């Protein structure tokens, strides 16, 4: 990586993936870095001011490098009719949890303001999900000494990212927990196995490649490093970490033997994401329209109500396919099992 921080220099080639909406905390990011890897602050759903506070808090906890992940904005795929129809279908959940539906608004997740936060606070690495910065934005970040990483789910997206000028790409396979990084919000997520996608990306692009999606064990990390990745990015593996902000409901569900599989769903956010297979998905997936972030905001109060009620069947429990192999403990302890 010719610019700024070099991912190839990590003592432990493990990146603690950004997990927006709760799991990612300043403590998790700092602990990932202090354990020899690279920790990330997740900017998704935060205001620009809150993001700045999170970065500052992580900086106080570690003297090592930090990454920040932003959601790249895209045009909405929602229609008012589809959103209204889905809102009506959610009436039983409104009654069940005593929670009102949220307002299905569109916003760009304060993109421009967050770019300015990055330029001001200068984390060592900035990564992007759902899309890419413009060529000009990418250049501004690189000129500020911030290494840039584009999250991609196909060779086409990998080439678009390198054309944008990023310093590295993170290839996300289909086993990843949480939202898929697919640029097209209404496209079926790429089902190409991570091993094939990684091999294709390593062969086609000239920048370092990070592997992500379904990686939870030392064998997983070793396999992708041997295949040419400079680092493995793991999220699900750290959901039970002491430093993670995962809710008690999330933690309990991940360890509950009644949950046996993950599925990809758009029912919670209007965008494809992988989580534990539960009642909400069974009842609403067929009705759920595309429309991110509108559906995310629409269902938000219902999901919060389910968490308050201790019900994992009424909220998203994001997890990758390897969730059964994860363990609790400190980030340092979990990282030691991966090194």
Secondary structure by P-SEA (a helix, b strand, c coil): cccccccccccccccccccccccccaaaaaaaaaacbbbbbbcccccaaaaaaaaaaaaaaccbbbbbbbbbbccccccaaaaaaaaaaaaaaaaacccccccccccccaaaaaaaaaaaccccbbbbccccccaaaaaaaaaacbbbbbbbccaaaaaaaaaacccbbbbbcccccccccccccccccccccaaaaaaaaaaccccbbbbbcccccaaaaaaaaaacccbbbbcccccccccccccaaaaaaaacccccccccccccccbbbbcccccccccccccccccaaaaaaaaaaaaaaaaaacccccccccccccccccccccaaaaaaaac
